[in-house]
Structures are given as structure tokens and as C-alpha cells.
Amino acid sequence: MTELSLYRHLDEMTPWDDRLQVLEVVGIADEAPEVKTFTFRSDNQTWFRYKPGQFVTLELPTDDGPVLRTYTLSSSPSRPFSIAVTAKAQAGSIGTRWMFDNLKPGMHVKAYGPAGDFSLHNSPAAKYLFLSAGSGITPMMSMLRWLNDCAPWTDVAFVNCARRPEEIIFRKELELLGSRMPGLSLGFLIEERSNRETWFGHMGRIDAIRLPLLAPDFREREIFCCGPDPFMRAVREMLQASGFDMAHYHQESFGAPPVDLVPAPFSEIAADDLPTEVAAASQPVRFSLSEVDGTCFEGQTVLQAARTSGVRISAACEFGLCGTCKIRKLAGEVEMSHNGGILDDEIAEGYILACCSRPLGPIEVEA
């Protein structure tokens, strides 16, 4: 079968389901120093349905065992036959560095998702401001690519901060889009000059003086922000000080919730070490695929019970955001407190997130 014969119309295909998991690498491109875009397609002739700005979790088969890493999709759902992630290899990174050194076209990886609610589709507005720094540009690029394909007249102020000119990710494409989208205004802010490239634009870090220069009407816009935590914190404080209505501010973050909101780590506690009243409140859990009968103690999640029982359930964020630990519940009831990592129709089909689900009685799960 030739590559040309693989073509099928969209209505002849089904949407990609992360229960199918496997993706094929079809392209790798350099974007900036230590930044690459990896493009994937489905092995099962499916198309990708997601919102611009969402993310996926990749399971990377490193030499030390599988590593789960979450990446925002830089591609647009308006081009549904492939998806792409754009990643920067930070100092000391394990998963991304493995991708840089090992992934080649034709290779396969497992993936989970999409997930996340950081998307302009959840907050429609007449005017947007996309604020990003470094690789935080990826969800903004996904949303801008969607707008270019589907609503190119939209009023968008796009501001990206980088250390040096050559580190502006997607710069050439952004400049091209700037010439095609009448409502798009681009602003780049550089911290230091470079010997590699001449720069005549704005210098410094984003602050209360520079933001009005780059987006004079920022108070009238729906703002989306993504970047390192210090950057997002500075933007948030600056907007609050300016009197901006923070109900119109949205930021992407993969940080964990405060410690006092995280359940105690039961995964390494033996049943004999638990207080009598906790042991008495335990619930039996049947892991059907592994044919293992386990126990979920009071306060413990299904994921923690699985680890105690020697059953592997893939998980990344472990606070209900990424959706990696999604499994089907075959019997029983659970209490689930998630952060957007599962859809209502998936819950209706019987799926749960193991990391944030606690049994209300005996349960059986597909794991």
C-alpha cells in the first residue's frame, strides 16, 4: 500500500481515542536553539479532536523505564490529521532530552489525552491578548493557528518574551501570520542582545511600562498567559495592580495543588501499620485486567491502591488534570474530584481518573 492510498475523507474516520494510545512520529523540526517540534499521526487512521491550547501526555520508553511527560499541543485542531508538540530541552531534563536524542520518524510512542481547559474556546471574546515567555508560546501558537484557519479577522495582540532574538520560537511563522491576519499585532520583548542576530525591537522584561507599549488596550482584552512560574506571577501581580478585571485572566500551569490539599501518601503504608478504624473502612478493589484483588484503605485513591497491589496504572500529574490515569470502572461507585482531566461523556461511559477517585464501596476497574 502506498502513502497516497492511505488517504480517507474525515467523515470516513473516527476521532482519535487515547485508549488506542499509540502514535507514530512523522516529522521532527528545529524551531530554535534546543527547541524541536515533534509531529505525530495515529496508527489507526483516526483524526484528532481537541481544543487549541490543550495538552497530551507522552509515555517515553527511556533506558531507565517509562517516563511520562506532559506537553502542550502546538498544532491546531483545524488540521486534524496530525498533532504536534514543541519542546525545549532544559538543563537536566530527562524526558525531553530522550526525545531529542532518540525519536526518529517511524518510531512509536504511547500518548494520553487530550486534556486541559486552557483554551480561548472556553472564554470567547471580541479581543484577545496572548502573553508568553519561552516555550510557554506553544498553547498560544495552537490558538493563533486555529484563528488563522477559522477566524483570521480576530483582534489579537500577541506578545512573546525571550532571552535573545534567536530564541523566539516560531518567529518566522508569526511574522508571516502578521502579514496575513489583519487583526493581529505582534510584540517581541528581548532581555539581552546577541552576537548571532541584530535586534532593533523592545528590550527588557515585561512590566507596567512595557505592557501598555505592546498592548495599549490590554484592559479591554481577554488575557491568556503561559510561561515560567516567575513570569506568570509577575504578569498576574502587574495586572492586579493596574486594576485589570482578573475574571478575564487565564494562565496555563502544570503545578500541583497546595500541600494541604494533597491526600496523605498511603502507597507505601502496609495494612498492618494502619489504625484499626482505617483498616475497618477499607474497600476491596478488583483489577480485572491484572486479575488482582486489592484493598483501598480510607483516604486512599484507586491509583495508590493499585501501586500497593503491584498493579501499574500510568499517571503523570496525579491531581486530576492531565487525564493520563483514566481507566474504566466496571462495577461499584467512587467519589472523584478532578481538575478537568476527564470529560462528562467519558464519566457517563464509566471512566474515572484513578489518581483522584476514592471507592465508596467494593469496586472493579479495568487495570
LUMNUSE-417203 format. One record per residue (C-alpha): residue in one letter; chain; x, y, z. Coordinates in nm, 3 decimals. Example, Ala and Ser with C-alpha at 12.3 -4.5 7.8 and 13.67 -1.06 7.14 Angstrom:
LUMNUSE-417203
SITE  rest  kette        x        y        z
SITE     A      A    1.230   -0.450    0.780
SITE     S      A    1.367   -0.106    0.714
END
This chain:
LUMNUSE-417203
SITE  rest  kette        x        y        z
SITE     M      A    0.000    0.000    0.000
SITE     T      A    0.143    0.338   -0.095
SITE     E      A    0.125    0.650    0.119
SITE     L      A   -0.121    0.806   -0.128
SITE     S      A   -0.365    0.519   -0.085
SITE     L      A   -0.383    0.590    0.290
SITE     Y      A   -0.598    0.900    0.230
SITE     R      A   -0.952    0.890    0.363
SITE     H      A   -1.214    1.160    0.400
SITE     L      A   -1.271    1.290    0.752
SITE     D      A   -1.626    1.155    0.766
SITE     E      A   -1.488    0.808    0.692
SITE     M      A   -1.269    0.818    1.004
SITE     T      A   -1.333    0.818    1.378
SITE     P      A   -1.179    1.062    1.628
SITE     W      A   -0.859    0.954    1.799
SITE     D      A   -0.920    0.786    2.132
SITE     D      A   -0.634    0.781    2.380
SITE     R      A   -0.740    0.430    2.475
SITE     L      A   -0.578    0.338    2.141
SITE     Q      A   -0.269    0.518    2.270
SITE     V      A   -0.005    0.453    2.004
SITE     L      A    0.119    0.740    1.785
SITE     E      A    0.373    0.736    1.503
SITE     V      A    0.640    1.005    1.467
SITE     V      A    0.611    1.157    1.118
SITE     G      A    0.824    1.469    1.147
SITE     I      A    1.087    1.645    1.358
SITE     A      A    1.181    2.010    1.303
SITE     D      A    1.421    2.253    1.471
SITE     E      A    1.246    2.570    1.590
SITE     A      A    1.515    2.748    1.796
SITE     P      A    1.826    2.650    1.996
SITE     E      A    1.736    2.339    2.196
SITE     V      A    1.374    2.355    2.074
SITE     K      A    1.217    2.097    1.843
SITE     T      A    0.869    2.022    1.713
SITE     F      A    0.764    1.656    1.700
SITE     T      A    0.470    1.572    1.473
SITE     F      A    0.263    1.256    1.518
SITE     R      A   -0.016    1.074    1.342
SITE     S      A   -0.236    0.789    1.454
SITE     D      A   -0.161    0.434    1.356
SITE     N      A   -0.534    0.370    1.331
SITE     Q      A   -0.636    0.616    1.059
SITE     T      A   -0.819    0.840    1.303
SITE     W      A   -0.839    1.217    1.324
SITE     F      A   -0.757    1.434    1.624
SITE     R      A   -1.032    1.622    1.806
SITE     Y      A   -0.921    1.870    2.072
SITE     K      A   -0.937    2.236    2.167
SITE     P      A   -0.646    2.465    2.078
SITE     G      A   -0.438    2.506    2.392
SITE     Q      A   -0.491    2.155    2.531
SITE     F      A   -0.210    1.912    2.610
SITE     V      A   -0.122    1.543    2.584
SITE     T      A    0.094    1.315    2.798
SITE     L      A    0.358    1.105    2.623
SITE     E      A    0.495    0.780    2.764
SITE     L      A    0.863    0.772    2.670
SITE     P      A    1.047    0.435    2.683
SITE     T      A    1.378    0.550    2.832
SITE     D      A    1.655    0.309    2.929
SITE     D      A    1.559    0.353    3.295
SITE     G      A    1.196    0.265    3.229
SITE     P      A    0.887    0.450    3.103
SITE     V      A    0.880    0.824    3.172
SITE     L      A    0.559    1.026    3.149
SITE     R      A    0.585    1.386    3.032
SITE     T      A    0.307    1.635    2.957
SITE     Y      A    0.335    1.866    2.654
SITE     T      A    0.102    2.132    2.520
SITE     L      A   -0.007    2.077    2.161
SITE     S      A    0.137    2.346    1.935
SITE     S      A   -0.071    2.222    1.639
SITE     S      A   -0.426    2.332    1.557
SITE     P      A   -0.738    2.111    1.555
SITE     S      A   -0.830    2.284    1.229
SITE     R      A   -0.571    2.049    1.075
SITE     P      A   -0.690    1.724    1.232
SITE     F      A   -0.480    1.455    1.062
SITE     S      A   -0.177    1.506    1.287
SITE     I      A   -0.077    1.661    1.617
SITE     A      A    0.248    1.827    1.719
SITE     V      A    0.427    1.912    2.042
SITE     T      A    0.706    2.167    2.063
SITE     A      A    0.952    2.107    2.345
SITE     K      A    1.260    2.278    2.486
SITE     A      A    1.533    2.061    2.637
SITE     Q      A    1.608    2.230    2.967
SITE     A      A    1.926    2.163    3.164
SITE     G      A    1.878    1.834    3.345
SITE     S      A    1.564    1.737    3.153
SITE     I      A    1.517    1.362    3.114
SITE     G      A    1.210    1.301    2.901
SITE     T      A    1.263    1.586    2.653
SITE     R      A    1.633    1.509    2.621
SITE     W      A    1.544    1.147    2.546
SITE     M      A    1.308    1.265    2.272
SITE     F      A    1.581    1.485    2.123
SITE     D      A    1.837    1.203    2.122
SITE     N      A    1.618    0.907    2.029
SITE     L      A    1.294    0.987    1.849
SITE     K      A    1.304    0.936    1.473
SITE     P      A    1.031    0.933    1.205
SITE     G      A    0.861    0.595    1.200
SITE     M      A    0.903    0.533    1.574
SITE     H      A    0.602    0.489    1.801
SITE     V      A    0.511    0.624    2.146
SITE     K      A    0.211    0.591    2.371
SITE     A      A    0.005    0.901    2.442
SITE     Y      A   -0.282    1.003    2.670
SITE     G      A   -0.520    1.293    2.633
SITE     P      A   -0.604    1.547    2.518
SITE     A      A   -0.679    1.731    2.841
SITE     G      A   -0.683    2.077    2.993
SITE     D      A   -0.917    2.376    2.985
SITE     F      A   -0.668    2.648    2.885
SITE     S      A   -0.834    2.743    2.557
SITE     L      A   -0.992    3.050    2.404
SITE     H      A   -1.295    2.834    2.323
SITE     N      A   -1.376    2.831    2.695
SITE     S      A   -1.363    3.212    2.713
SITE     P      A   -1.488    3.365    2.385
SITE     A      A   -1.415    3.737    2.350
SITE     A      A   -1.401    4.014    2.093
SITE     K      A   -1.033    4.087    2.163
SITE     Y      A   -0.750    3.872    2.299
SITE     L      A   -0.404    3.925    2.444
SITE     F      A   -0.169    3.626    2.432
SITE     L      A    0.125    3.673    2.672
SITE     S      A    0.402    3.414    2.675
SITE     A      A    0.765    3.359    2.760
SITE     G      A    0.997    3.091    2.624
SITE     S      A    0.829    2.761    2.543
SITE     G      A    0.508    2.896    2.701
SITE     I      A    0.437    3.015    2.349
SITE     T      A    0.313    2.668    2.245
SITE     P      A   -0.055    2.693    2.355
SITE     M      A   -0.068    3.046    2.217
SITE     M      A    0.059    2.918    1.884
SITE     S      A   -0.207    2.648    1.879
SITE     M      A   -0.478    2.907    1.940
SITE     L      A   -0.335    3.152    1.686
SITE     R      A   -0.306    2.883    1.419
SITE     W      A   -0.669    2.792    1.479
SITE     L      A   -0.773    3.157    1.449
SITE     N      A   -0.572    3.195    1.128
SITE     D      A   -0.754    2.899    0.974
SITE     C      A   -1.103    2.968    1.110
SITE     A      A   -1.137    3.334    1.211
SITE     P      A   -0.842    3.531    1.064
SITE     W      A   -1.009    3.871    1.124
SITE     T      A   -0.996    3.826    1.506
SITE     D      A   -0.836    4.107    1.707
SITE     V      A   -0.530    3.950    1.875
SITE     A      A   -0.235    4.116    2.046
SITE     F      A    0.043    3.855    2.061
SITE     V      A    0.333    3.932    2.298
SITE     N      A    0.624    3.690    2.342
SITE     C      A    0.925    3.733    2.569
SITE     A      A    1.259    3.562    2.510
SITE     R      A    1.613    3.589    2.633
SITE     R      A    1.772    3.650    2.291
SITE     P      A    1.638    3.716    1.938
SITE     E      A    1.730    3.370    1.809
SITE     E      A    1.534    3.212    2.096
SITE     I      A    1.197    3.345    1.977
SITE     I      A    1.013    3.023    1.892
SITE     F      A    0.803    3.030    1.570
SITE     R      A    0.930    3.379    1.486
SITE     K      A    0.923    3.339    1.106
SITE     E      A    0.574    3.188    1.110
SITE     L      A    0.449    3.459    1.344
SITE     E      A    0.580    3.730    1.114
SITE     L      A    0.412    3.558    0.820
SITE     L      A    0.082    3.539    1.008
SITE     G      A    0.123    3.906    1.096
SITE     S      A    0.114    3.987    0.726
SITE     R      A   -0.197    3.775    0.667
SITE     M      A   -0.415    3.837    0.972
SITE     P      A   -0.540    4.198    0.968
SITE     G      A   -0.633    4.193    1.338
SITE     L      A   -0.301    4.050    1.462
SITE     S      A   -0.044    4.277    1.629
SITE     L      A    0.291    4.122    1.723
SITE     G      A    0.517    4.233    2.007
SITE     F      A    0.851    4.074    2.098
SITE     L      A    1.046    4.159    2.412
SITE     I      A    1.413    4.054    2.440
SITE     E      A    1.621    4.053    2.759
SITE     E      A    1.967    4.074    2.604
SITE     R      A    2.128    4.136    2.268
SITE     S      A    2.302    3.861    2.074
SITE     N      A    2.612    3.830    1.859
SITE     R      A    2.419    3.598    1.629
SITE     E      A    2.138    3.832    1.529
SITE     T      A    2.084    4.208    1.516
SITE     W      A    1.790    4.335    1.720
SITE     F      A    1.616    4.673    1.697
SITE     G      A    1.299    4.587    1.891
SITE     H      A    1.190    4.620    2.253
SITE     M      A    1.438    4.526    2.527
SITE     G      A    1.388    4.430    2.891
SITE     R      A    1.131    4.233    3.088
SITE     I      A    0.755    4.271    3.081
SITE     D      A    0.640    4.534    3.332
SITE     A      A    0.382    4.808    3.387
SITE     I      A    0.565    5.038    3.145
SITE     R      A    0.633    4.796    2.860
SITE     L      A    0.297    4.617    2.855
SITE     P      A    0.099    4.932    2.755
SITE     L      A    0.354    4.992    2.479
SITE     L      A    0.298    4.643    2.338
SITE     A      A   -0.079    4.627    2.401
SITE     P      A   -0.218    4.975    2.483
SITE     D      A   -0.574    4.847    2.533
SITE     F      A   -0.482    4.539    2.739
SITE     R      A   -0.755    4.618    2.996
SITE     E      A   -1.017    4.555    2.725
SITE     R      A   -0.884    4.214    2.626
SITE     E      A   -0.927    3.854    2.736
SITE     I      A   -0.576    3.762    2.851
SITE     F      A   -0.411    3.421    2.819
SITE     C      A   -0.069    3.381    2.981
SITE     C      A    0.182    3.095    2.979
SITE     G      A    0.549    3.072    3.073
SITE     P      A    0.778    3.005    3.369
SITE     D      A    0.614    3.049    3.710
SITE     P      A    0.809    3.371    3.794
SITE     F      A    0.694    3.522    3.464
SITE     M      A    0.327    3.435    3.522
SITE     R      A    0.344    3.557    3.880
SITE     A      A    0.490    3.893    3.766
SITE     V      A    0.220    3.929    3.498
SITE     R      A   -0.056    3.848    3.743
SITE     E      A    0.070    4.096    4.003
SITE     M      A    0.114    4.365    3.737
SITE     L      A   -0.240    4.320    3.607
SITE     Q      A   -0.387    4.325    3.956
SITE     A      A   -0.200    4.647    4.035
SITE     S      A   -0.332    4.805    3.714
SITE     G      A   -0.694    4.737    3.811
SITE     F      A   -0.746    4.472    3.544
SITE     D      A   -1.054    4.252    3.596
SITE     M      A   -0.886    3.918    3.676
SITE     A      A   -1.201    3.728    3.576
SITE     H      A   -1.070    3.782    3.222
SITE     Y      A   -0.722    3.644    3.300
SITE     H      A   -0.628    3.282    3.229
SITE     Q      A   -0.296    3.107    3.278
SITE     E      A   -0.163    2.763    3.198
SITE     S      A    0.011    2.582    3.479
SITE     F      A    0.102    2.221    3.548
SITE     G      A    0.185    2.289    3.910
SITE     A      A    0.044    2.070    4.186
SITE     P      A   -0.221    2.197    4.430
SITE     P      A   -0.116    2.322    4.775
SITE     V      A    0.027    2.055    5.003
SITE     D      A   -0.266    2.069    5.243
SITE     L      A   -0.498    1.969    4.956
SITE     V      A   -0.296    1.661    4.861
SITE     P      A   -0.405    1.333    5.026
SITE     A      A   -0.158    1.159    5.252
SITE     P      A    0.072    0.916    5.065
SITE     F      A   -0.071    0.576    5.155
SITE     S      A    0.103    0.391    4.872
SITE     E      A    0.394    0.272    5.087
SITE     I      A    0.198    0.201    5.408
SITE     A      A    0.131   -0.160    5.495
SITE     A      A   -0.218   -0.260    5.612
SITE     D      A   -0.082   -0.375    5.950
SITE     D      A    0.055   -0.025    6.012
SITE     L      A   -0.282    0.144    5.964
SITE     P      A   -0.504    0.240    6.259
SITE     T      A   -0.784   -0.007    6.328
SITE     E      A   -1.057    0.237    6.228
SITE     V      A   -0.889    0.298    5.891
SITE     A      A   -0.842   -0.072    5.821
SITE     A      A   -1.206   -0.132    5.906
SITE     A      A   -1.311    0.127    5.646
SITE     S      A   -1.111   -0.035    5.365
SITE     Q      A   -1.281   -0.134    5.040
SITE     P      A   -1.199   -0.428    4.810
SITE     V      A   -1.079   -0.338    4.460
SITE     R      A   -1.072   -0.585    4.174
SITE     F      A   -0.819   -0.504    3.899
SITE     S      A   -0.973   -0.710    3.620
SITE     L      A   -0.701   -0.698    3.353
SITE     S      A   -0.429   -0.788    3.602
SITE     E      A   -0.653   -1.041    3.777
SITE     V      A   -0.552   -0.893    4.112
SITE     D      A   -0.770   -0.838    4.419
SITE     G      A   -0.650   -0.540    4.618
SITE     T      A   -0.758   -0.320    4.907
SITE     C      A   -0.821    0.054    4.910
SITE     F      A   -0.786    0.197    5.260
SITE     E      A   -0.972    0.503    5.386
SITE     G      A   -0.843    0.819    5.220
SITE     Q      A   -0.653    0.622    4.959
SITE     T      A   -0.711    0.669    4.585
SITE     V      A   -0.756    0.390    4.333
SITE     L      A   -0.410    0.476    4.196
SITE     Q      A   -0.250    0.438    4.538
SITE     A      A   -0.433    0.110    4.591
SITE     A      A   -0.307   -0.014    4.255
SITE     R      A    0.054    0.062    4.345
SITE     T      A    0.017   -0.111    4.680
SITE     S      A   -0.121   -0.416    4.495
SITE     G      A    0.156   -0.418    4.233
SITE     V      A   -0.077   -0.309    3.951
SITE     R      A    0.062   -0.050    3.709
SITE     I      A   -0.162    0.240    3.608
SITE     S      A    0.008    0.513    3.404
SITE     A      A   -0.004    0.852    3.579
SITE     A      A    0.166    1.188    3.537
SITE     C      A    0.030    1.492    3.726
SITE     E      A   -0.159    1.290    3.991
SITE     F      A   -0.406    1.565    4.076
SITE     G      A   -0.675    1.514    3.814
SITE     L      A   -0.551    1.745    3.540
SITE     C      A   -0.367    1.550    3.271
SITE     G      A   -0.605    1.253    3.234
SITE     T      A   -0.321    1.000    3.200
SITE     C      A   -0.459    0.767    3.468
SITE     K      A   -0.803    0.734    3.305
SITE     I      A   -0.944    0.381    3.341
SITE     R      A   -1.286    0.222    3.305
SITE     K      A   -1.486    0.144    3.619
SITE     L      A   -1.669   -0.185    3.565
SITE     A      A   -1.862   -0.203    3.893
SITE     G      A   -1.921   -0.001    4.209
SITE     E      A   -1.914    0.370    4.286
SITE     V      A   -1.637    0.619    4.354
SITE     E      A   -1.603    0.977    4.471
SITE     M      A   -1.397    1.166    4.211
SITE     S      A   -1.261    1.522    4.248
SITE     H      A   -1.078    1.608    3.927
SITE     N      A   -0.935    1.926    3.776
SITE     G      A   -1.059    1.891    3.419
SITE     G      A   -0.869    1.580    3.313
SITE     I      A   -1.182    1.388    3.214
SITE     L      A   -1.488    1.477    3.006
SITE     D      A   -1.850    1.440    3.114
SITE     D      A   -1.923    1.193    2.836
SITE     E      A   -1.626    0.980    2.946
SITE     I      A   -1.762    0.977    3.301
SITE     A      A   -2.100    0.874    3.161
SITE     E      A   -1.927    0.585    2.983
SITE     G      A   -1.787    0.464    3.315
SITE     Y      A   -1.437    0.612    3.308
SITE     I      A   -1.264    0.755    3.616
SITE     L      A   -0.930    0.915    3.696
SITE     A      A   -0.753    0.673    3.927
SITE     C      A   -0.544    0.948    4.091
SITE     C      A   -0.842    1.135    4.233
SITE     S      A   -1.108    0.863    4.276
SITE     R      A   -1.187    0.702    4.611
SITE     P      A   -1.417    0.398    4.639
SITE     L      A   -1.748    0.435    4.818
SITE     G      A   -1.777    0.056    4.834
SITE     P      A   -1.640   -0.251    4.657
SITE     I      A   -1.534   -0.165    4.300
SITE     E      A   -1.392   -0.333    3.992
SITE     V      A   -1.175   -0.143    3.745
SITE     E      A   -1.019   -0.224    3.411
SITE     A      A   -0.647   -0.218    3.503
END
